[in-house]
Amino acid sequence: MAEFRSYKQEDIDGDGVQDTVLLTTFEHGMNWRRILFVCLSSDPLNVVHREMGGKGERMAEEFEIKKREITVKGKRYADGDAMCCPSEPYESVLVVMNGDILETQ
């Protein structure tokens, strides 16, 4: 899991300058967490982040940025799924607003 990292640069805050979004994994022993980080060009010293789940909850696998929204896609754990292999697809839509990342869907 620790090898997973994905980043993109696109304008999220509408100022015409590319911002940076990073989705990465942190491992702690046998557990892991996926975290989404956003660094806006308009406030580069204030990196905001949002936990996107972990082992036994959900696994964020990819994201795209369109119209100032970040759409994260992945899989949730269904009853009976092994800890390695969530099977239920999910999609979360996030926006950066007032110095925070809000999940709208």
Backbone hydrogen bonds, N-H to C=O, Kabsch-Sander energy under -0.5 kcal/mol:
donor,donor_aa,acceptor,acceptor_aa,energy
4,F,1,M,-2.0
6,S,23,L,-2.3
8,K,21,V,-2.1
10,E,8,K,-0.5
10,E,19,D,-1.4
12,I,10,E,-0.7
19,D,10,E,-2.5
20,T,39,C,-2.5
21,V,8,K,-2.7
22,L,37,F,-2.6
23,L,6,S,-3.1
24,T,22,L,-0.5
24,T,35,I,-2.4
25,T,4,F,-1.3
26,F,33,R,-2.5
28,H,31,N,-3.1
31,N,28,H,-2.0
33,R,26,F,-2.1
34,R,53,G,-3.2
35,I,24,T,-2.6
36,L,50,R,-2.8
37,F,22,L,-3.4
37,F,35,I,-0.5
38,V,48,V,-2.9
39,C,20,T,-2.8
40,L,38,V,-0.5
43,D,40,L,-1.2
46,N,43,D,-1.9
47,V,45,L,-0.7
48,V,38,V,-2.3
48,V,46,N,-0.5
50,R,36,L,-2.2
52,M,34,R,-3.3
55,K,32,W,-1.6
57,E,54,G,-2.8
58,R,54,G,-0.9
59,M,75,K,-3.5
60,A,58,R,-0.5
61,E,73,K,-2.9
62,E,73,K,-2.0
64,E,71,T,-1.9
66,K,69,E,-2.2
69,E,66,K,-2.0
70,I,94,L,-2.9
71,T,64,E,-2.8
71,T,69,E,-0.6
72,V,70,I,-0.6
72,V,92,S,-3.0
73,K,62,E,-2.7
74,G,90,Y,-2.0
75,K,59,M,-2.0
76,R,88,E,-3.8
77,Y,57,E,-1.9
78,A,76,R,-0.5
81,D,78,A,-2.3
85,C,82,A,-1.6
87,S,76,R,-0.9
88,E,76,R,-2.2
90,Y,74,G,-2.2
92,S,72,V,-2.9
94,L,70,I,-3.0
95,V,102,L,-2.4
97,M,95,V,-0.6
97,M,100,D,-2.6
100,D,97,M,-1.1
102,L,95,V,-3.1
102,L,100,D,-0.6
104,T,93,V,-3.0
104,T,102,L,-0.7
105,Q,93,V,-1.3
